[in-house]
Amino acid sequence: MVDFSATAIVLQLEDGRGISVPLDWLSKMNASDVDRRNYQLVDGGEEIHWPALDEDLSVLALLGVPDWTGPIRARRTDIDHVLSLD
């Protein structure tokens, strides 16, 4: 789930953890409530895309997980269930 407070974007993960990131850290999120709520979950819920804002956020990056690409990505299946926002 993606939600917004007056000062932060708040993500609720499937495993029950929540992430709150100050809107001040995300300059493109200084937008209307309508534009902020118009988002799409991408890549199985690991990324969030805002078409009107041309902004993408990685849930992994917000968690501080390194960008895993290539063959290493296949090893992530054991943690995928906790990352999805779906």
N, C-alpha and C positions, 0 to 999 in steps of 0.2 A: 504494500500500500504506500502511496505517495501522498503526503499531506503538507500543509503549510501552516505555520503559526505567523504571528505578526513579524517575527524576526528570523525564522529558520525554515528550512525544508526538513521534513521529518519522514524518514523511511522506516517502515515496519517490515522486518524480514520474516520468512516462514518459520524460522527457528525461535521466534519470539523476541529476538534482539531488535533494538531500535537505534537508528542513527539520526542525529540532529546536526545539521550543518548551517551555520549562520548565513543568511542571505547576503550579507556584506562580502563574503568570500566568493560569491558567484555573481559577478557583475551583470550578466544577462538575466538573472532572476529578478532584477529590479524592473519588473514589468507588471502589467495589469494582472489581477487575480484570474481573469478569464484566460489569458495567455499562459499563465503558470499552470493552470488546471488542464490545459489542452496538451497532454503528454501521451507518449506511446512507450510501452515496454518493449524492448528489443533484445534479441539474443537470449531468449528464454527468461527474461526478467533481470538479466545482469546489467543491462544498460537502460537508461531513460532518455528519450528524445523528445524535444519540444520543437515541433515544426515551425511555429510562428517566431520562435526566438533563435532558431538555428543553433540550438544548444544540445549537447549530449553529455550525460554524466555516467560514469562507470561505478556500479555499486562496489566492485572490487577495489577500485581506487579510493573510494570513500572509506572502505574498511582498512586501507593501508596494505592490501595484498599486491604484490608485484604483478605486472602485466605478463601473464603466461601466454606464450604463443607457440605455434608449431607443435612438435611431438609432445612437449611437456603438457600441453593443454589436455591431452587425453587422460592424464593422471588426476585431473581435477574432478572427475566424476563422483568421487566420494564426498566432496564438499558442495557439489552443485545444489543439493536439496536444501541447504541452508541459505543460499544466496538469492534465490528467486523471489521476486516481489509479487508474482502472480497469485 
